[in-house]
C-alpha cells in the first residue's frame, strides 16, 4: 500500500467508532480488548489451519521469518480493521 490507503481508512474507522481522540498506540483498555480479540480470532484460525494439515509459517502475502503464523495472518487480513 504505497499510498497508505489502509492506514487512512483505519484512522477514519477508529475515529468514527471510538471518537476523535482515539489512537491505537495509546495504552488504554479499549486497545487491550481489541488486541486480545484479534489474537483469539487468529488462534482459532491457526488451529483450523493446523488441523487441516497446513503449515502456519508459510504465508502467501505475509512472509516474515519471525512470524510463526504467516498463513493465519493472510487469512485474517480481510477481517483486520487496522
LINQUI-V189886 format. One record per run of one state. SS is the DSSP state (helix for helix, strand for strand, loop for the rest). FROM is the first residue (numbers start at 1). TO is the last residue. Records with the same first field share a line. If there is no record, write none. Layout:
BEGIN
SS=FROM-TO, FROM-TO
END
This chain:
BEGIN
loop=1-4, 19-28, 52-69, 80-82
helix=5-18, 29-51, 70-79
END
